[in-house]
Amino acid sequence: MMIREIKPQDNEAIEQIIRGIFPEFEIPLTGSTYADKEVPIMYESYQGENKVYYILEDKGAVVGGAGIKPVLGTDNTICELRKMYFMPKVRGKGYGKLMFDKCLRSARVMGYKQCYLESASQLNRAIHMYEKNGFKPLDEPLYNSGHFSCGVWMIKDLL
């Protein structure tokens, strides 16, 4: 397994992984990441300053990913952990934690002071990992991401 930055040829594979999670966990397709316009163009969506998307690769095959982007409408001191999804065969083996740690290290290097995330309550294992690693619950989202089906909002100080 290796973690690397996304390449243009990864778009289709990571889109299939992201979209496959929603029926598996019975997460609504509307008001969630499933409907995001960036999902088919993940490479293009994570180019530029202060954003990155990583791919988890197993013997040349994309098996997951996660990224960091600035939170819209803030002063660029808050990033968002975005689109962290993995194929079932790699879950529960510590790769999510490795990806999570890599994203937070990158956020610190980029100068972010806090990291925000949104999640669906069905993703219990991920939420537990976030809590265990210092993310605190929020009563409401920081911005209007369009993810009205996500009822979990969390934030962590990166300092």
MOUR-V309705 format. One record per pair of residues at least 12 apart in sequence whose C-alpha atoms are under 7 Angstrom apart, sorted by the first residue. I is the first residue (numbers start at 1). J is the second residue. D is the distance in Angstrom with one decimal. If there is no record, write none. Layout:
BEGIN
i=I j=J d=D
i=I j=J d=D
END
This chain:
BEGIN
i=1 j=56 d=6.8
i=1 j=57 d=5.5
i=1 j=58 d=4.6
i=1 j=59 d=6.9
i=2 j=56 d=5.8
i=2 j=57 d=5.3
i=2 j=58 d=6.7
i=3 j=54 d=6.4
i=3 j=55 d=5.6
i=3 j=56 d=4.7
i=3 j=57 d=6.3
i=4 j=54 d=5.4
i=4 j=55 d=5.4
i=4 j=56 d=6.7
i=5 j=53 d=5.9
i=5 j=54 d=4.4
i=5 j=55 d=5.9
i=6 j=43 d=5.9
i=6 j=53 d=5.8
i=6 j=54 d=5.4
i=6 j=55 d=5.5
i=7 j=43 d=5.9
i=8 j=43 d=5.3
i=11 j=40 d=6.1
i=11 j=41 d=5.8
i=11 j=42 d=5.7
i=11 j=43 d=6.3
i=12 j=40 d=6.6
i=13 j=62 d=6.2
i=14 j=62 d=6.8
i=14 j=64 d=6.7
i=15 j=39 d=5.6
i=15 j=40 d=5.6
i=17 j=64 d=6.8
i=17 j=85 d=6.9
i=17 j=86 d=6.6
i=17 j=87 d=6.2
i=18 j=85 d=6.0
i=19 j=34 d=5.7
i=25 j=122 d=6.4
i=28 j=149 d=6.5
i=31 j=146 d=5.8
i=31 j=147 d=4.3
i=31 j=148 d=4.8
i=31 j=149 d=4.9
i=32 j=147 d=4.4
i=32 j=148 d=6.7
i=32 j=149 d=5.6
i=32 j=150 d=6.5
i=33 j=147 d=6.7
i=50 j=69 d=6.5
i=50 j=70 d=6.8
i=50 j=110 d=5.8
i=51 j=68 d=5.3
i=51 j=69 d=4.5
i=51 j=70 d=6.9
i=52 j=67 d=5.5
i=52 j=68 d=5.4
i=52 j=69 d=6.8
i=53 j=66 d=5.7
i=53 j=67 d=3.9
i=53 j=68 d=6.4
i=54 j=66 d=5.5
i=54 j=67 d=5.9
i=63 j=86 d=5.8
i=63 j=87 d=5.4
i=64 j=85 d=5.5
i=64 j=86 d=4.0
i=64 j=87 d=6.1
i=65 j=84 d=5.5
i=65 j=85 d=5.7
i=65 j=86 d=6.5
i=66 j=82 d=6.0
i=66 j=83 d=5.2
i=66 j=84 d=4.0
i=66 j=85 d=6.7
i=66 j=99 d=6.8
i=67 j=81 d=5.8
i=67 j=82 d=5.1
i=67 j=83 d=6.4
i=67 j=84 d=6.9
i=67 j=103 d=6.3
i=68 j=80 d=5.5
i=68 j=81 d=4.9
i=68 j=82 d=5.9
i=68 j=103 d=6.4
i=68 j=107 d=6.8
i=69 j=81 d=7.0
i=72 j=143 d=7.0
i=77 j=112 d=4.6
i=77 j=113 d=5.3
i=77 j=114 d=6.6
i=78 j=112 d=5.5
i=78 j=113 d=6.0
i=78 j=114 d=4.8
i=78 j=115 d=5.6
i=78 j=116 d=6.9
i=79 j=112 d=6.2
i=79 j=114 d=6.4
i=79 j=115 d=4.9
i=79 j=116 d=6.1
i=80 j=115 d=5.4
i=80 j=116 d=4.6
i=80 j=117 d=5.4
i=81 j=115 d=6.6
i=81 j=116 d=6.3
i=81 j=117 d=5.3
i=82 j=117 d=6.9
i=108 j=158 d=6.5
i=113 j=157 d=6.1
i=113 j=158 d=5.1
i=113 j=159 d=5.9
i=114 j=155 d=6.8
i=114 j=156 d=5.5
i=114 j=157 d=4.4
i=114 j=158 d=5.1
i=115 j=155 d=5.5
i=115 j=156 d=5.2
i=115 j=157 d=6.5
i=115 j=158 d=6.8
i=116 j=154 d=5.7
i=116 j=155 d=4.3
i=116 j=156 d=6.5
i=117 j=153 d=5.8
i=117 j=154 d=5.4
i=117 j=155 d=6.4
i=118 j=150 d=6.4
i=118 j=152 d=5.6
i=118 j=153 d=4.6
i=118 j=154 d=6.5
i=119 j=150 d=5.4
i=119 j=151 d=6.7
i=119 j=152 d=5.0
i=119 j=153 d=6.5
i=120 j=150 d=4.5
i=120 j=151 d=5.8
i=120 j=152 d=6.0
i=121 j=151 d=6.3
i=121 j=152 d=6.1
i=134 j=156 d=6.0
i=135 j=154 d=5.8
i=135 j=155 d=5.1
i=135 j=156 d=4.5
i=136 j=154 d=5.2
i=136 j=155 d=5.4
i=136 j=156 d=6.2
i=137 j=153 d=5.9
i=137 j=154 d=4.4
i=137 j=155 d=6.6
i=138 j=153 d=5.3
i=138 j=154 d=5.3
i=140 j=153 d=6.5
i=141 j=153 d=5.7
END
